């Protein structure tokens, strides 16, 4: 009788864990939302166009971001989200201070505005003390660049941006 109970408990726990793990692996390998991200090559602001160095469209890329990357003055990353929301970011494992710029682009268009900025955000190397930077406005994209990028390019809340 005891072995049957153990087997039942094992099956009741193991099957949901396997299903969940399979779903995570399947979800993580698929692009987020209806925009696979492959077509995102650059963004334009203030008459200048900047290429994306990285584009994050799946869970693992969204989580990793620029963690462990040697960020230069030309490094940029676009985070593509399935819908507009209040996506928080942290700086764990970063090698450089960053400008984190939240963007809202209405669905079906390529042009939107910067809706929130966290500028000159310092790196953090101890997870328990890393701050989370939370926007005050909904966004469906986030652009990260080396600290000082926003100021050097006249980016403020409300500045128009085209993502293409």
C-alpha positions in Angstrom: 0.0 0.0 0.0 2.8 2.4 0.9 4.5 1.8 -2.5 1.3 2.6 -4.3 1.0 5.9 -2.5 4.6 6.8 -3.2 4.1 5.9 -6.9 0.9 8.0 -7.0 2.6 11.0 -5.4 5.6 10.6 -7.8 3.3 10.4 -10.8 1.2 13.3 -9.6 4.3 15.5 -9.2 6.5 14.3 -12.0 4.0 14.5 -14.8 3.1 18.2 -14.2 6.8 19.0 -13.8 7.6 17.3 -17.2 4.7 19.1 -18.9 5.7 22.5 -17.5 9.4 21.9 -18.5 8.4 20.9 -22.0 6.1 24.0 -22.3 8.9 26.3 -21.2 11.4 24.8 -23.6 8.9 25.1 -26.5 7.9 28.6 -25.5 11.5 29.7 -25.0 12.5 28.5 -28.5 9.7 30.4 -30.2 9.8 34.1 -30.9 7.7 36.3 -28.7 4.4 37.7 -30.0 3.6 38.0 -33.7 6.8 39.9 -34.5 9.7 37.4 -34.7 12.3 40.1 -34.4 14.3 39.1 -37.5 13.1 42.1 -39.3 14.2 44.6 -36.6 17.5 45.9 -37.9 17.8 49.5 -36.6 16.0 52.5 -35.1 15.9 56.1 -36.1 15.7 59.1 -33.8 16.5 62.8 -34.5 17.4 62.1 -38.1 20.0 59.5 -37.2 19.8 55.7 -37.7 21.4 53.2 -35.3 21.8 49.5 -36.0 20.7 47.0 -33.4 23.6 44.9 -32.2 21.2 42.4 -30.5 17.5 41.8 -30.7 15.8 39.8 -27.8 12.6 38.1 -28.8 12.5 34.9 -26.7 12.5 34.3 -22.9 16.1 33.4 -22.6 17.3 36.4 -24.6 14.9 38.8 -22.8 16.3 37.5 -19.5 19.9 37.6 -20.5 19.9 41.0 -22.2 23.4 42.5 -22.3 24.6 40.5 -19.2 28.2 39.6 -19.6 28.6 41.6 -22.9 31.4 44.1 -23.4 29.2 47.1 -24.1 30.8 49.7 -26.4 29.5 53.2 -27.5 27.8 51.5 -30.5 26.2 48.5 -28.7 22.4 48.6 -28.7 19.8 46.0 -27.9 16.1 45.9 -28.7 13.8 43.9 -26.4 10.6 42.9 -28.2 7.5 42.2 -26.0 4.2 40.6 -27.0 2.1 43.5 -25.7 2.5 46.8 -24.0 3.0 46.5 -20.2 5.2 47.8 -17.4 8.4 45.7 -18.0 11.0 46.0 -15.2 14.8 45.7 -15.8 17.7 45.1 -13.6 21.5 45.4 -14.1 22.8 42.2 -12.6 26.0 41.0 -14.3 26.4 44.1 -16.4 29.9 45.4 -17.3 28.9 49.0 -18.0 26.3 51.6 -17.0 23.4 51.7 -19.4 20.6 54.0 -20.6 17.4 51.9 -20.6 14.7 53.5 -22.8 11.1 52.2 -22.9 9.3 52.7 -26.2 5.6 52.4 -27.1 4.8 51.7 -30.8 1.1 51.4 -31.6 0.4 47.9 -33.2 0.7 47.9 -37.0 3.0 50.9 -37.1 6.8 51.3 -36.9 6.8 54.7 -35.3 6.3 55.4 -31.6 7.7 57.5 -28.8 10.0 57.0 -25.8 7.7 56.7 -22.8 10.2 56.3 -20.0 13.9 56.6 -19.5 16.3 55.2 -16.8 19.6 57.0 -17.6 23.1 56.1 -16.5 21.9 53.0 -14.6 25.0 51.4 -12.9 25.9 47.7 -13.0 25.1 45.4 -10.1 27.0 42.3 -9.1 25.1 41.0 -6.1 21.6 39.8 -6.9 20.1 40.5 -3.5 20.8 44.2 -3.8 20.1 44.8 -7.5 17.4 47.5 -8.0 14.7 46.9 -10.6 13.9 49.8 -12.9 10.2 50.0 -13.5 8.7 52.3 -16.1 5.8 54.6 -15.2 4.2 54.0 -18.7 3.4 51.0 -20.7 5.8 49.9 -23.4 6.1 47.1 -26.0 9.8 47.7 -26.7 12.9 48.6 -24.7 16.2 49.8 -26.1 19.4 49.5 -24.1 22.6 51.4 -25.0 25.7 52.6 -23.2 25.1 55.3 -20.6 25.1 58.8 -22.2 23.5 57.6 -25.5 20.1 59.3 -24.8 21.7 62.6 -23.9 24.0 62.5 -26.9 21.1 61.9 -29.2 18.5 64.3 -27.7 16.3 61.4 -26.4 13.7 62.5 -23.8 10.2 61.2 -22.9 8.0 62.0 -25.9 10.8 61.9 -28.5 9.6 60.1 -31.6 11.4 56.9 -32.7 11.0 54.6 -35.7 11.9 50.9 -35.2 12.5 49.0 -38.4 
